[in-house]
């Protein structure tokens, strides 16, 4: 419990993600659990590395509908 800040909920499949788990703290327990069921619990460092490797740091609409730019 002392180390809870070291962990993050990582959505395994971002295409079915409906919200960030941390932002659901005022919602019903069932809603929170439904979102957690789509996740794996990882440390923040691993979450950051996975996000960068899989471009998870970009909004989903930019991943699925890439905008062609000069850069």
N, CA, C and O atoms as CSV, one atom per row, in Angstrom:
chain,resi,resn,atom,element,x,y,z
A,1,UNK,N,N,0.820,-1.195,0.000
A,1,UNK,CA,C,0.000,0.000,0.000
A,1,UNK,C,C,0.862,1.255,0.000
A,1,UNK,O,O,0.473,2.273,-0.573
A,2,UNK,N,N,2.028,1.193,0.637
A,2,UNK,CA,C,2.906,2.366,0.647
A,2,UNK,C,C,3.442,2.685,-0.744
A,2,UNK,O,O,3.774,3.837,-1.026
A,3,UNK,N,N,3.531,1.693,-1.607
A,3,UNK,CA,C,4.131,1.866,-2.930
A,3,UNK,C,C,3.112,2.000,-4.053
A,3,UNK,O,O,3.469,1.850,-5.222
A,4,UNK,N,N,1.872,2.273,-3.736
A,4,UNK,CA,C,0.824,2.329,-4.754
A,4,UNK,C,C,1.120,3.368,-5.837
A,4,UNK,O,O,0.712,3.187,-6.984
A,5,UNK,N,N,1.809,4.433,-5.499
A,5,UNK,CA,C,2.125,5.481,-6.481
A,5,UNK,C,C,3.131,5.015,-7.524
A,5,UNK,O,O,3.337,5.698,-8.527
A,6,UNK,N,N,3.754,3.878,-7.309
A,6,UNK,CA,C,4.750,3.363,-8.253
A,6,UNK,C,C,4.122,2.619,-9.420
A,6,UNK,O,O,4.821,2.259,-10.367
A,7,UNK,N,N,2.828,2.383,-9.370
A,7,UNK,CA,C,2.180,1.543,-10.364
A,7,UNK,C,C,1.168,2.304,-11.216
A,7,UNK,O,O,0.666,3.357,-10.823
A,8,UNK,N,N,0.885,1.749,-12.383
A,8,UNK,CA,C,-0.074,2.354,-13.305
A,8,UNK,C,C,-0.904,1.251,-13.954
A,8,UNK,O,O,-0.423,0.140,-14.178
A,9,UNK,N,N,-2.147,1.576,-14.247
A,9,UNK,CA,C,-3.000,0.661,-14.997
A,9,UNK,C,C,-2.725,0.884,-16.481
A,9,UNK,O,O,-2.919,1.980,-17.006
A,10,UNK,N,N,-2.278,-0.162,-17.135
A,10,UNK,CA,C,-1.943,-0.088,-18.563
A,10,UNK,C,C,-2.996,-0.846,-19.354
A,10,UNK,O,O,-3.184,-2.047,-19.161
A,11,UNK,N,N,-3.678,-0.145,-20.238
A,11,UNK,CA,C,-4.676,-0.801,-21.089
A,11,UNK,C,C,-3.964,-1.720,-22.077
A,11,UNK,O,O,-3.094,-1.282,-22.830
A,12,UNK,N,N,-4.332,-2.966,-22.067
A,12,UNK,CA,C,-3.718,-3.962,-22.945
A,12,UNK,C,C,-4.074,-3.677,-24.398
A,12,UNK,O,O,-3.217,-3.763,-25.277
A,13,UNK,N,N,-5.320,-3.343,-24.651
A,13,UNK,CA,C,-5.789,-2.994,-25.988
A,13,UNK,C,C,-6.427,-1.608,-25.920
A,13,UNK,O,O,-7.565,-1.470,-25.471
A,14,UNK,N,N,-5.712,-0.602,-26.355
A,14,UNK,CA,C,-6.202,0.773,-26.240
A,14,UNK,C,C,-7.459,1.027,-27.056
A,14,UNK,O,O,-8.169,1.997,-26.792
A,15,UNK,N,N,-7.752,0.199,-28.024
A,15,UNK,CA,C,-8.927,0.451,-28.856
A,15,UNK,C,C,-10.235,0.233,-28.092
A,15,UNK,O,O,-11.284,0.716,-28.518
A,16,UNK,N,N,-10.183,-0.491,-26.964
A,16,UNK,CA,C,-11.395,-0.699,-26.169
A,16,UNK,C,C,-11.372,0.131,-24.881
A,16,UNK,O,O,-12.240,-0.026,-24.023
A,17,UNK,N,N,-10.395,0.996,-24.754
A,17,UNK,CA,C,-10.277,1.875,-23.590
A,17,UNK,C,C,-11.380,2.932,-23.642
A,17,UNK,O,O,-11.592,3.574,-24.671
A,18,UNK,N,N,-12.080,3.102,-22.513
A,18,UNK,CA,C,-13.101,4.137,-22.455
A,18,UNK,C,C,-12.699,5.292,-21.554
A,18,UNK,O,O,-13.257,6.384,-21.669
A,19,UNK,N,N,-11.726,5.072,-20.643
A,19,UNK,CA,C,-11.297,6.134,-19.733
A,19,UNK,C,C,-10.011,5.734,-19.036
A,19,UNK,O,O,-9.647,4.558,-18.997
A,20,UNK,N,N,-9.327,6.730,-18.484
A,20,UNK,CA,C,-8.194,6.458,-17.609
A,20,UNK,C,C,-8.754,6.010,-16.264
A,20,UNK,O,O,-9.669,6.644,-15.739
A,21,UNK,N,N,-8.228,4.944,-15.707
A,21,UNK,CA,C,-8.740,4.410,-14.448
A,21,UNK,C,C,-8.699,5.479,-13.354
A,21,UNK,O,O,-9.650,5.602,-12.583
A,22,UNK,N,N,-7.630,6.240,-13.277
A,22,UNK,CA,C,-7.487,7.253,-12.226
A,22,UNK,C,C,-8.581,8.315,-12.299
A,22,UNK,O,O,-8.933,8.909,-11.280
A,23,UNK,N,N,-9.107,8.553,-13.458
A,23,UNK,CA,C,-10.154,9.571,-13.607
A,23,UNK,C,C,-11.549,9.052,-13.272
A,23,UNK,O,O,-12.524,9.803,-13.321
A,24,UNK,N,N,-11.642,7.783,-12.935
A,24,UNK,CA,C,-12.944,7.184,-12.622
A,24,UNK,C,C,-13.215,7.123,-11.121
A,24,UNK,O,O,-14.162,6.461,-10.696
A,25,UNK,N,N,-12.407,7.797,-10.318
A,25,UNK,CA,C,-12.511,7.654,-8.859
A,25,UNK,C,C,-13.861,8.065,-8.290
A,25,UNK,O,O,-14.209,7.644,-7.187
A,26,UNK,N,N,-14.622,8.867,-9.003
A,26,UNK,CA,C,-15.941,9.263,-8.500
A,26,UNK,C,C,-17.080,8.431,-9.108
A,26,UNK,O,O,-18.253,8.685,-8.836
A,27,UNK,N,N,-16.731,7.457,-9.914
A,27,UNK,CA,C,-17.748,6.611,-10.575
A,27,UNK,C,C,-18.085,5.386,-9.725
A,27,UNK,O,O,-17.438,5.117,-8.712
A,28,UNK,N,N,-19.093,4.663,-10.150
A,28,UNK,CA,C,-19.500,3.438,-9.458
A,28,UNK,C,C,-18.375,2.405,-9.518
A,28,UNK,O,O,-17.602,2.368,-10.475
A,29,UNK,N,N,-18.295,1.574,-8.489
A,29,UNK,CA,C,-17.256,0.545,-8.406
A,29,UNK,C,C,-17.305,-0.382,-9.619
A,29,UNK,O,O,-16.259,-0.819,-10.100
A,30,UNK,N,N,-18.480,-0.683,-10.110
A,30,UNK,CA,C,-18.627,-1.565,-11.271
A,30,UNK,C,C,-17.993,-0.930,-12.519
A,30,UNK,O,O,-17.352,-1.622,-13.309
A,31,UNK,N,N,-18.170,0.363,-12.690
A,31,UNK,CA,C,-17.588,1.074,-13.830
A,31,UNK,C,C,-16.062,1.035,-13.759
A,31,UNK,O,O,-15.388,0.796,-14.761
A,32,UNK,N,N,-15.535,1.271,-12.568
A,32,UNK,CA,C,-14.079,1.243,-12.370
A,32,UNK,C,C,-13.551,-0.164,-12.642
A,32,UNK,O,O,-12.548,-0.327,-13.336
A,33,UNK,N,N,-14.220,-1.177,-12.099
A,33,UNK,CA,C,-13.766,-2.554,-12.285
A,33,UNK,C,C,-13.815,-2.975,-13.751
A,33,UNK,O,O,-12.927,-3.686,-14.220
A,34,UNK,N,N,-14.836,-2.545,-14.471
A,34,UNK,CA,C,-14.927,-2.877,-15.900
A,34,UNK,C,C,-13.721,-2.329,-16.658
A,34,UNK,O,O,-13.208,-2.980,-17.568
A,35,UNK,N,N,-13.270,-1.137,-16.285
A,35,UNK,CA,C,-12.113,-0.554,-16.963
A,35,UNK,C,C,-10.824,-1.241,-16.523
A,35,UNK,O,O,-9.939,-1.477,-17.345
A,36,UNK,N,N,-10.710,-1.562,-15.239
A,36,UNK,CA,C,-9.526,-2.268,-14.729
A,36,UNK,C,C,-9.385,-3.631,-15.393
A,36,UNK,O,O,-8.270,-4.093,-15.636
A,37,UNK,N,N,-10.508,-4.275,-15.685
A,37,UNK,CA,C,-10.470,-5.599,-16.328
A,37,UNK,C,C,-9.811,-5.563,-17.708
A,37,UNK,O,O,-9.416,-6.605,-18.231
A,38,UNK,N,N,-9.690,-4.389,-18.292
A,38,UNK,CA,C,-9.052,-4.224,-19.603
A,38,UNK,C,C,-7.555,-3.935,-19.471
A,38,UNK,O,O,-6.868,-3.711,-20.467
A,39,UNK,N,N,-7.058,-3.942,-18.230
A,39,UNK,CA,C,-5.697,-3.466,-17.964
A,39,UNK,C,C,-4.797,-4.528,-17.343
A,39,UNK,O,O,-5.231,-5.592,-16.902
A,40,UNK,N,N,-3.516,-4.169,-17.339
A,40,UNK,CA,C,-2.527,-4.899,-16.557
A,40,UNK,C,C,-1.854,-3.870,-15.650
A,40,UNK,O,O,-1.702,-2.708,-16.029
A,41,UNK,N,N,-1.454,-4.296,-14.460
A,41,UNK,CA,C,-0.811,-3.396,-13.513
A,41,UNK,C,C,0.695,-3.470,-13.732
A,41,UNK,O,O,1.294,-4.540,-13.628
A,42,UNK,N,N,1.296,-2.332,-14.034
A,42,UNK,CA,C,2.744,-2.285,-14.285
A,42,UNK,C,C,3.343,-1.096,-13.537
A,42,UNK,O,O,2.628,-0.181,-13.127
A,43,UNK,N,N,4.666,-1.122,-13.365
A,43,UNK,CA,C,5.311,0.026,-12.733
A,43,UNK,C,C,5.305,1.196,-13.725
A,43,UNK,O,O,5.193,0.992,-14.934
A,44,UNK,N,N,5.426,2.412,-13.208
A,44,UNK,CA,C,5.357,3.592,-14.077
A,44,UNK,C,C,6.454,3.587,-15.135
A,44,UNK,O,O,6.216,4.009,-16.267
A,45,UNK,N,N,7.659,3.115,-14.784
A,45,UNK,CA,C,8.740,3.076,-15.777
A,45,UNK,C,C,8.394,2.136,-16.927
A,45,UNK,O,O,8.580,2.486,-18.093
A,46,UNK,N,N,7.899,0.959,-16.608
A,46,UNK,CA,C,7.508,0.005,-17.658
A,46,UNK,C,C,6.351,0.562,-18.484
A,46,UNK,O,O,6.310,0.376,-19.700
A,47,UNK,N,N,5.425,1.233,-17.837
A,47,UNK,CA,C,4.296,1.819,-18.546
A,47,UNK,C,C,4.777,2.886,-19.530
A,47,UNK,O,O,4.311,2.947,-20.668
A,48,UNK,N,N,5.707,3.720,-19.087
A,48,UNK,CA,C,6.240,4.760,-19.964
A,48,UNK,C,C,6.993,4.149,-21.144
A,48,UNK,O,O,6.844,4.605,-22.277
A,49,UNK,N,N,7.805,3.116,-20.884
A,49,UNK,CA,C,8.555,2.473,-21.966
A,49,UNK,C,C,7.607,1.836,-22.972
A,49,UNK,O,O,7.792,2.001,-24.177
A,50,UNK,N,N,6.592,1.107,-22.500
A,50,UNK,CA,C,5.632,0.461,-23.396
A,50,UNK,C,C,4.870,1.509,-24.209
A,50,UNK,O,O,4.643,1.334,-25.406
A,51,UNK,N,N,4.480,2.593,-23.550
A,51,UNK,CA,C,3.738,3.648,-24.242
A,51,UNK,C,C,4.552,4.247,-25.375
A,51,UNK,O,O,4.017,4.495,-26.456
A,52,UNK,N,N,5.825,4.480,-25.146
A,52,UNK,CA,C,6.680,5.049,-26.189
A,52,UNK,C,C,6.910,4.036,-27.321
A,52,UNK,O,O,6.843,4.395,-28.497
A,53,UNK,N,N,7.175,2.796,-26.973
A,53,UNK,CA,C,7.446,1.766,-27.981
A,53,UNK,C,C,6.233,1.517,-28.878
A,53,UNK,O,O,6.387,1.236,-30.067
A,54,UNK,N,N,5.030,1.620,-28.312
A,54,UNK,CA,C,3.817,1.304,-29.073
A,54,UNK,C,C,3.036,2.556,-29.478
A,54,UNK,O,O,1.885,2.467,-29.906
A,55,UNK,N,N,3.666,3.709,-29.342
A,55,UNK,CA,C,3.025,4.989,-29.663
A,55,UNK,C,C,1.734,5.204,-28.893
A,55,UNK,O,O,0.832,5.890,-29.374
A,56,UNK,N,N,1.635,4.626,-27.699
A,56,UNK,CA,C,0.439,4.803,-26.879
A,56,UNK,C,C,0.331,6.209,-26.313
A,56,UNK,O,O,-0.721,6.593,-25.801
A,57,UNK,N,N,1.396,6.972,-26.399
A,57,UNK,CA,C,1.348,8.338,-25.875
A,57,UNK,C,C,0.593,9.264,-26.820
A,57,UNK,O,O,0.257,10.389,-26.450
A,58,UNK,N,N,0.326,8.801,-28.033
A,58,UNK,CA,C,-0.437,9.595,-29.006
A,58,UNK,C,C,-1.917,9.276,-28.861
A,58,UNK,O,O,-2.275,8.134,-28.571
A,59,UNK,N,N,-2.769,10.249,-29.054
A,59,UNK,CA,C,-4.211,9.984,-28.994
A,59,UNK,C,C,-4.605,8.895,-29.995
A,59,UNK,O,O,-4.022,8.799,-31.075
A,60,UNK,N,N,-5.579,8.091,-29.639
A,60,UNK,CA,C,-6.007,6.976,-30.494
A,60,UNK,C,C,-6.413,7.459,-31.872
A,60,UNK,O,O,-6.082,6.804,-32.860
A,61,UNK,N,N,-7.115,8.574,-31.980
A,61,UNK,CA,C,-7.553,9.030,-33.297
A,61,UNK,C,C,-6.360,9.371,-34.185
A,61,UNK,O,O,-6.460,9.258,-35.406
A,62,UNK,N,N,-5.250,9.780,-33.609
A,62,UNK,CA,C,-4.064,10.059,-34.414
A,62,UNK,C,C,-3.359,8.765,-34.803
A,62,UNK,O,O,-2.663,8.730,-35.818
A,63,UNK,N,N,-3.525,7.693,-34.011
A,63,UNK,CA,C,-2.908,6.414,-34.343
A,63,UNK,C,C,-3.678,5.712,-35.450
A,63,UNK,O,O,-3.080,5.122,-36.350
A,64,UNK,N,N,-4.992,5.775,-35.387
A,64,UNK,CA,C,-5.802,5.041,-36.348
A,64,UNK,C,C,-6.080,5.841,-37.611
A,64,UNK,O,O,-6.378,5.265,-38.658
A,65,UNK,N,N,-5.986,7.162,-37.523
A,65,UNK,CA,C,-6.205,8.031,-38.674
A,65,UNK,C,C,-5.013,8.985,-38.810
A,65,UNK,O,O,-5.131,10.183,-38.554
A,66,UNK,N,N,-3.884,8.442,-39.209
A,66,UNK,CA,C,-2.700,9.300,-39.249
A,66,UNK,C,C,-2.874,10.475,-40.208
A,66,UNK,O,O,-3.408,10.339,-41.309
A,67,UNK,N,N,-2.411,11.610,-39.755
A,67,UNK,CA,C,-2.438,12.805,-40.576
A,67,UNK,C,C,-1.093,12.918,-41.290
A,67,UNK,O,O,-0.043,12.883,-40.648
A,68,UNK,N,N,-1.120,13.050,-42.578
A,68,UNK,CA,C,0.112,13.197,-43.321
A,68,UNK,C,C,0.622,14.627,-43.178
A,68,UNK,O,O,-0.091,15.589,-43.463
A,69,UNK,N,N,1.846,14.743,-42.741
A,69,UNK,CA,C,2.434,16.054,-42.554
A,69,UNK,C,C,3.799,16.078,-43.224
A,69,UNK,O,O,4.273,15.062,-43.731
A,70,UNK,N,N,4.409,17.220,-43.221
A,70,UNK,CA,C,5.748,17.342,-43.796
A,70,UNK,C,C,6.805,16.755,-42.866
A,70,UNK,O,O,7.926,16.491,-43.300
A,71,UNK,N,N,6.469,16.550,-41.604
A,71,UNK,CA,C,7.478,16.071,-40.639
A,71,UNK,C,C,7.117,14.722,-40.086
A,71,UNK,O,O,7.853,14.175,-39.265
